Amino acid sequence: MNKLLTTITLLCFSVAANAETYVCTADNYIQTFEREGERFTKVLRANFENGSSMTLDPEYWDIEMETDSWLFLLYISIDDLDAGLTATIINKETGQYVMDSVRSIKFEARKETGNCVVV
């Protein structure tokens, strides 16, 4: 019984140690990147000047590369309205990030920079 309790406790500590969430802000956007195993889930919340806000459905971002200082995330979208590739680079030491995209002909590419905090 003691071995079982020890194993469960160690598993709980390892899950908590691997939990990692970045909250990034730029202009009127708040983006939350939450680690889920080998990828991140991103939730985007847009705040508008009239006081309203909108939260988009989660997207799943692949980890392309990660070091002690840098996190490189990639999202590829293909649907009837849009197709594109978006990359996000987060500097873990300074909290700065940049997001850039290559989009289909119908939509403009978007680049943004901002700051992130780990929560």
C-alpha angles and dihedrals in degrees: 000000000000091000091052093050091047091051093049091048093050091048091052091051092049092051091050091048091053094048108111129169128178119197108198128187132195127160105322096338131101114193122188118199112191122185115237107178109289096359143039130242113220123202117187122205119187119199116202130210092245090063097257125119139196130207118204126214116272120272125205115231124197121226105236096177138348134189133166088272106029139049119193116193129183132196124186118192128191121172140129094277103038145010126191154120124250125189128193125193119193122192102214093197100051100024092231121136140184128201123193133171145196110211139183120273093265095062134048120244112250128214124185138169129197146129134287135201127198114234 
